[in-house]
């Protein structure tokens, strides 16, 4: 099979190549998925798990990509709940070869059935962004109707879904971004847009929850906005500051089959819009890791046709 491979951390994006690899083995409780579409995170070549297995041993060359949508091609010993030929989508394992390949082995519990009327390209854009937005807002920040939620990077993959989920939960949503993102964020329904290149801290006022996807100075300055009893939650880095009378926490998204199924249903119902900005074939995935132009929405790799 063909796959995008990375030879080592030092090689960076320029070291990515389209390579022939052996067909993956389905271990116990695994499935092998014939990949139709795959999503990736540009920063994943810097993640420690990209280069080692669960025991800490080197596993280069490594196949990147942790979001997959496709069809079950084989079942490992003891695998239940899924069948050969079934459409599925979800997260590939952090410390194993990923989804930028024609086939990938995945723990079955990380996958959810994919309805026939949801396109593979949309499904491949949903797992990390959708689960991150949900877990940040509801599992960690525990947002409530009537609260005010500030979402940084509200035009981005995670931020745009977080805006929609927070609005559906009955909160007042403040979205931030670059000035060029204003119309996009407001079109999603955010009540207020704040330009991160302007004096956004002064304009924001007190909020119950800050959902940060950017980190750095923006994360640190956000702590002062959280009112008593509120929460600052981030996926960018462990926070170095705490709200004066609130919580600050960092988390990494976790697989959740039931939540994936719920998110897919929201897409079917028209309650959740997943922004796919570009769809490129596997052979062009190398350029997608280092695009020359900014793409509005997720870049998804099309591996096989339906």
DARALIN-V229372 format. One line per field, one symbol per residue. ss: DSSP state (2 for helix, 1 for strand, 0 for the rest). phi: phi as a letter, one per 20 degrees, with the letter a starting at -180 (. if undefined). burial: + if it has 24 or more other ideal C-beta (glycine too) atoms within 12 Angstrom, else -. A space follows every 10 residues. Layout:
ss: ???
phi: ???
burial: ???
This chain:
ss: 0111110022 2022201111 0000000001 1111111110 0222220222 0100000100 0100001111 1111100000 0000001111 1000000000 1011111222 1110000002 2222002222 2222222222 0000000111 1000002222 2222222200 0111111022 2222222000 0111100002 2222001111 1100022222 2222211111 1111000000 0000001111 0000002222 2222222220 0000011111 1222222200 0000000111 110000
phi: .ebecdfrff fmffefbece cfgfeefgme cddffebcdb dfeffefgff dcefenefcf fdefnccbca cfdbdefnfc nccfnffbbq deffdcgeee bfbbecfgfe dcfdgfedff ffffeegfff fffffffdfd elfcgnfdcd dfmfeeffff ffgffffffn eeddddrfgf egffffffog fbddefedef ffffmecebd ddcdnmffff ffgfeffgne cdccdeagfe ccggcbdcbd bdgcfbfffg fffffffffn ecddedebcc fgfdfgfffc fecfdeofed eedcef
burial: +++++++--- --+--++++- +--+-+---+ ++++++++++ ++-++---++ +-------+- ++++++++++ ++++++--+- -+---+++++ ++++++++++ ++++++++++ +++++--+++ ++++++++++ ++++++++-+ +-+---++++ ++++++++++ +++++++++- ++++++++-- +--++--+++ -+++++---+ +--+-+++++ ++++---+++ +++++++--+ ++++++--+- +-+--+++++ +++++++-++ ++++-++--- -+++++++++ ++--++-++- ----+-++++ ++++--
